[in-house]
């Protein structure tokens, strides 16, 4: 595990509460440390302060590393990390987001991925990159995954 991912994991475990973890497991069907959303957001803020200068590749690699373990708070931390750094992302990151959406399985992850990562990413693209992104979104619109079809519908809403 990379140092930033280890920091996130250790912090979220420390911030966890077994009662909250049980509730998350019961409600969402995902493993949980029981850390609050505020703790997740604060931990990602601390990553930005502690590991200054993370570039796009480091941010996306960290998001993938956090997502790779099916624990709700780790996956939420990956989403928050992308939210905080959405200006760094480009249409080439749609593949990663697609994978996250396919594996998310719960609205508590799908909704912020669409509203706070995908929509601002697509809305901030230049004309050429936007055309390529529109091609990806068109493919998602016909995908069997309900999360991808929803993402395709909502990606440009309000843009």
Rosetta silent file (secondary structure, phi, psi, omega in degrees, C-alpha in Angstrom):
SEQUENCE: XXXXXXXXXXXXXXXXXXXXXXXXXXXXXXXXXXXXXXXXXXXXXXXXXXXXXXXXXXXXXXXXXXXXXXXXXXXXXXXXXXXXXXXXXXXXXXXXXXXXXXXXXXXXXXXXXXXXXXXXXXXXXXXXXXXXXXXXXXXXXXXXXXXXXXXXXXXXXXX
SCORE:     score description
SCORE:     0.000 S_00000001
   1 L     0.000  137.509  178.276    0.000    0.000    0.000 S_00000001
   2 L   -68.858  161.749 -179.384    1.317    3.466   -0.836 S_00000001
   3 H   -59.518  -46.777  178.084    1.996    5.877    2.005 S_00000001
   4 H   -62.076  -40.100  179.786   -1.021    8.134    1.246 S_00000001
   5 H   -66.478  -39.725  177.370   -3.373    5.126    0.997 S_00000001
   6 H   -62.574  -42.281  177.903   -1.985    3.720    4.240 S_00000001
   7 H   -59.060  -47.175 -179.830   -2.531    7.109    5.912 S_00000001
   8 H   -61.610  -48.804 -177.496   -6.166    7.186    4.732 S_00000001
   9 H   -60.772  -48.619  179.643   -6.828    3.600    5.788 S_00000001
  10 H   -60.325  -43.804 -177.797   -5.256    4.014    9.245 S_00000001
  11 H   -65.617  -44.046 -179.251   -7.072    7.299    9.863 S_00000001
  12 H   -66.670  -36.654  175.647  -10.462    5.973    8.807 S_00000001
  13 H   -63.742  -43.465  179.772  -10.035    2.866   10.964 S_00000001
  14 H   -62.604  -39.736 -178.247   -9.086    5.076   13.933 S_00000001
  15 H   -77.348   -7.793 -173.989  -12.111    7.337   13.326 S_00000001
  16 L   -71.775  159.318  179.054  -14.442    4.355   13.044 S_00000001
  17 L  -136.493  125.971 -174.370  -17.225    3.370   15.364 S_00000001
  18 H   -61.684  -35.963  178.623  -18.470   -0.228   15.490 S_00000001
  19 H   -64.211  -44.144  178.340  -22.127    0.788   15.895 S_00000001
  20 H   -65.292  -40.140  179.121  -21.945    3.002   12.801 S_00000001
  21 H   -60.605  -42.679  178.115  -20.083    0.258   10.936 S_00000001
  22 H   -61.668  -41.975  178.362  -22.863   -2.218   11.753 S_00000001
  23 H   -62.180  -44.568 -179.828  -25.471    0.257   10.464 S_00000001
  24 H   -63.427  -44.905  178.683  -23.568    0.794    7.214 S_00000001
  25 H   -58.342  -43.559 -178.294  -23.140   -2.942    6.704 S_00000001
  26 H   -69.437  -44.986 -175.165  -26.843   -3.494    7.292 S_00000001
  27 H   -77.263  -39.209 -172.521  -28.079   -0.568    5.172 S_00000001
  28 H  -106.751  -16.868 -179.132  -25.590   -0.681    2.292 S_00000001
  29 L    72.453   20.029  176.676  -24.350   -4.244    2.277 S_00000001
  30 L  -116.410  152.204  173.083  -20.719   -3.099    2.201 S_00000001
  31 E   -63.696  156.988 -175.231  -18.022   -3.620    4.775 S_00000001
  32 L  -152.197  147.778  171.492  -17.417   -0.530    6.883 S_00000001
  33 L   -90.466  -18.766 -178.294  -15.011    0.968    9.378 S_00000001
  34 L    84.929   18.751  176.130  -17.786    3.131   10.825 S_00000001
  35 L   -79.839  146.420  179.734  -16.084    6.471   10.148 S_00000001
  36 L   -75.228  162.724  175.778  -18.368    9.456    9.594 S_00000001
  37 H   -60.213  -39.211  177.342  -18.636   11.297    6.294 S_00000001
  38 H   -60.870  -38.770  177.447  -17.000   14.257    8.027 S_00000001
  39 H   -66.314  -38.755  177.751  -14.059   12.070    9.011 S_00000001
  40 H   -62.889  -48.920 -179.636  -13.713   10.880    5.414 S_00000001
  41 H   -61.865  -43.319  178.942  -13.751   14.456    4.093 S_00000001
  42 H   -64.034  -37.717  178.846  -11.311   15.617    6.768 S_00000001
  43 H   -64.970  -42.362  178.957   -8.964   12.740    6.036 S_00000001
  44 H   -68.718  -35.996  173.899   -8.870   13.593    2.334 S_00000001
  45 H   -60.640  -43.157  179.362   -8.287   17.258    3.215 S_00000001
  46 H   -65.179  -34.423  175.680   -5.379   16.117    5.390 S_00000001
  47 H   -60.135  -44.199  178.805   -3.986   14.037    2.503 S_00000001
  48 H   -61.317  -37.122  178.848   -3.891   17.221    0.421 S_00000001
  49 H   -77.072  -37.890 -175.392   -2.015   19.050    3.154 S_00000001
  50 H   -78.179  -35.586 -177.036    0.303   16.183    4.059 S_00000001
  51 L  -118.645   64.218 -178.308    1.185   15.079    0.516 S_00000001
  52 L   -61.820  147.386  174.845    1.373   18.384   -1.312 S_00000001
  53 L    84.936   12.969  175.502    1.991   18.367   -5.006 S_00000001
  54 L   -63.155  125.590  179.810    0.154   15.158   -5.890 S_00000001
  55 L   -89.037 -178.878 -177.357   -0.336   15.338   -9.649 S_00000001
  56 H   -55.360  -45.894 -179.059   -3.184   13.901  -11.713 S_00000001
  57 H   -62.215  -41.414  179.654   -1.551   10.495  -12.039 S_00000001
  58 H   -68.068  -39.642  178.889   -0.940   10.262   -8.280 S_00000001
  59 H   -63.177  -49.312 -177.595   -4.493   11.406   -7.498 S_00000001
  60 H   -68.875  -35.583  177.016   -6.120    8.897   -9.836 S_00000001
  61 H   -65.964  -41.205  177.771   -3.801    6.090   -8.705 S_00000001
  62 H   -64.148  -42.645  178.156   -4.636    6.853   -5.062 S_00000001
  63 H   -59.093  -44.143  179.268   -8.362    6.893   -5.868 S_00000001
  64 H   -65.610  -39.529  179.389   -8.038    3.487   -7.523 S_00000001
  65 H   -64.575  -42.572  178.286   -6.006    2.118   -4.630 S_00000001
  66 H   -64.861  -41.736 -177.398   -8.597    3.290   -2.116 S_00000001
  67 H   -67.287  -26.922 -171.375  -11.447    1.919   -4.240 S_00000001
  68 L   -63.292  -19.431  177.741   -9.801   -1.490   -4.627 S_00000001
  69 L  -104.858  121.112 -174.283  -10.859   -2.588   -1.137 S_00000001
  70 L   -75.321   63.613  174.749  -14.670   -2.902   -0.854 S_00000001
  71 E  -116.370  128.496 -173.683  -15.015   -0.866    2.334 S_00000001
  72 H   -50.798  -49.880 -175.572  -17.556    1.946    2.175 S_00000001
  73 H   -65.652  -35.015  176.537  -15.354    4.635    3.743 S_00000001
  74 H   -65.388  -44.053  179.883  -12.389    3.835    1.507 S_00000001
  75 H   -67.775  -38.744  175.418  -14.587    4.040   -1.573 S_00000001
  76 H   -63.965  -38.507  177.250  -16.178    7.255   -0.348 S_00000001
  77 H   -61.380  -38.376  176.832  -12.670    8.625    0.262 S_00000001
  78 H   -62.231  -42.681  178.683  -11.816    7.831   -3.381 S_00000001
  79 H   -64.671  -45.870 -179.879  -14.877    9.783   -4.511 S_00000001
  80 H   -62.311  -39.473  177.255  -14.058   12.736   -2.231 S_00000001
  81 H   -59.798  -45.138  177.860  -10.475   12.734   -3.520 S_00000001
  82 H   -67.303  -38.794  176.457  -11.745   12.969   -7.103 S_00000001
  83 H   -56.260  -48.395 -176.637  -14.275   15.659   -6.094 S_00000001
  84 H   -67.960  -20.208 -175.125  -11.515   17.806   -4.594 S_00000001
  85 L  -123.013   24.572 -173.324   -9.335   17.380   -7.670 S_00000001
  86 H   -61.131  -28.037  179.654  -11.916   17.282  -10.458 S_00000001
  87 H   -66.327  -20.374  178.248  -10.190   20.152  -12.327 S_00000001
  88 H   -80.982  -19.191 -172.427   -7.203   17.842  -12.864 S_00000001
  89 L   -81.350  155.652  177.084   -9.317   15.167  -14.508 S_00000001
  90 L  -136.781 -177.674 -176.965   -9.939   14.759  -18.229 S_00000001
  91 H   -63.107  -21.478  175.433  -11.955   12.605  -20.571 S_00000001
  92 H   -66.153  -16.592  179.648   -9.289    9.902  -20.264 S_00000001
  93 H   -87.396   -2.735  178.783  -10.453    9.406  -16.679 S_00000001
  94 H   -63.283  -30.864  178.557  -13.929    8.323  -17.779 S_00000001
  95 H   -63.541  -43.652  178.275  -12.724    4.717  -17.943 S_00000001
  96 H   -63.578  -45.709  179.470  -11.791    4.796  -14.245 S_00000001
  97 H   -62.655  -38.864  176.366  -15.106    6.437  -13.362 S_00000001
  98 H   -57.695  -46.900  178.399  -16.913    3.808  -15.430 S_00000001
  99 H   -60.864  -42.365  178.452  -15.273    1.072  -13.388 S_00000001
 100 H   -61.956  -44.362 -179.670  -16.193    2.801  -10.140 S_00000001
 101 H   -64.261  -38.198  178.561  -19.815    3.186  -11.267 S_00000001
 102 H   -63.961  -34.643 -175.747  -20.012   -0.481  -12.274 S_00000001
 103 H   -95.534  -10.694 -171.492  -18.763   -1.559   -8.832 S_00000001
 104 H   -61.206  -50.954  175.473  -20.447    1.100   -6.667 S_00000001
 105 L    65.743   -9.984  179.603  -23.760   -0.744   -6.140 S_00000001
 106 L  -135.090  142.384  179.753  -25.135    1.908   -3.715 S_00000001
 107 H   -58.883  -29.451 -179.550  -26.531    5.398   -4.269 S_00000001
 108 H   -62.560  -18.132  174.252  -24.336    6.747   -1.474 S_00000001
 109 H  -106.953  -38.692 -177.279  -21.394    6.256   -3.886 S_00000001
 110 H   -64.019  -47.927 -176.293  -23.127    6.546   -7.267 S_00000001
 111 H   -57.696  -51.409  179.759  -24.752    9.922   -6.581 S_00000001
 112 H   -69.442  -27.826  175.308  -21.575   11.837   -5.638 S_00000001
 113 H   -62.564  -42.966 -178.945  -19.642   10.170   -8.456 S_00000001
 114 H   -74.386  -53.924 -172.055  -22.180   11.486  -10.953 S_00000001
 115 H   -71.003  -38.637 -170.013  -23.035   14.858   -9.398 S_00000001
 116 H  -109.057   -7.472  176.793  -19.661   15.917   -8.034 S_00000001
 117 H  -120.065  -61.063 -174.546  -17.149   14.187  -10.302 S_00000001
 118 H   -63.491  -50.776 -177.155  -18.657   13.235  -13.660 S_00000001
 119 H   -61.048  -48.808  177.859  -20.835   16.308  -14.260 S_00000001
 120 H   -65.072  -34.975  178.302  -18.117   18.882  -13.438 S_00000001
 121 H   -61.091  -53.307 -178.270  -15.550   16.854  -15.385 S_00000001
 122 H   -63.279  -41.525 -179.264  -17.718   16.726  -18.525 S_00000001
 123 H   -65.036  -23.934 -178.266  -18.807   20.351  -18.098 S_00000001
 124 L   -94.473    1.919 -177.572  -15.205   21.527  -17.952 S_00000001
 125 L   -79.193  146.879  172.033  -13.977   19.814  -21.117 S_00000001
 126 L   -73.087  174.041 -172.520  -12.957   21.684  -24.233 S_00000001
 127 H   -57.529  -48.805 -178.003  -14.709   21.012  -27.537 S_00000001
 128 H   -65.364  -46.205  178.953  -12.502   18.161  -28.791 S_00000001
 129 H   -65.637  -35.093  179.326  -12.351   16.356  -25.467 S_00000001
 130 H   -64.902  -39.725  177.684  -16.086   16.892  -25.027 S_00000001
 131 H   -61.398  -42.637  177.974  -16.821   15.158  -28.346 S_00000001
 132 H   -64.828  -41.491  178.241  -14.801   12.146  -27.206 S_00000001
 133 H   -63.916  -39.885  178.540  -16.571   12.183  -23.830 S_00000001
 134 H   -60.982  -34.490  175.456  -19.961   12.369  -25.561 S_00000001
 135 H   -63.922  -41.432  177.391  -19.036    9.187  -27.431 S_00000001
 136 H   -64.773  -45.281 -179.159  -18.315    7.438  -24.134 S_00000001
 137 H   -63.239  -35.412  176.829  -21.562    8.733  -22.626 S_00000001
 138 H   -64.022  -39.514  176.738  -23.503    7.475  -25.661 S_00000001
 139 H   -65.305  -41.851  179.131  -22.051    4.006  -25.084 S_00000001
 140 H   -61.700  -35.549 -177.006  -22.988    4.198  -21.397 S_00000001
 141 H   -60.119  -25.742 -179.734  -26.578    5.126  -22.340 S_00000001
 142 L  -104.674    8.932 -176.674  -27.010    1.660  -23.899 S_00000001
 143 L   -78.417  147.914  176.125  -25.112   -0.277  -21.215 S_00000001
 144 L   -64.470  -20.480 -178.184  -26.879   -2.940  -19.123 S_00000001
 145 L   -72.853  119.794  177.158  -25.596   -1.224  -15.943 S_00000001
 146 H   -59.242  -35.333 -179.646  -28.305    1.011  -14.424 S_00000001
 147 H   -64.934  -40.597  179.236  -25.591    3.190  -12.840 S_00000001
 148 H   -70.107  -40.081  177.321  -23.953    3.849  -16.212 S_00000001
 149 H   -62.360  -42.409  177.090  -27.277    4.593  -17.914 S_00000001
 150 H   -62.169  -44.482  178.914  -28.093    7.021  -15.096 S_00000001
 151 H   -60.274  -41.442  179.780  -24.654    8.605  -15.381 S_00000001
 152 H   -63.067  -41.654  178.999  -25.099    9.057  -19.128 S_00000001
 153 H   -65.170  -42.265 -170.781  -28.481   10.765  -18.575 S_00000001
 154 H   -91.911  -10.613 -173.692  -27.268   13.018  -15.791 S_00000001
 155 L   -60.406  -33.157 -176.035  -23.750   13.853  -16.991 S_00000001
 156 L  -111.408    4.514  179.019  -24.818   16.879  -18.963 S_00000001
 157 L   -61.664  127.251  178.269  -27.882   17.915  -16.957 S_00000001
 158 L    79.157    1.598 -178.504  -27.634   21.579  -16.140 S_00000001
 159 L   -85.183    0.000    0.000  -24.469   21.986  -18.217 S_00000001
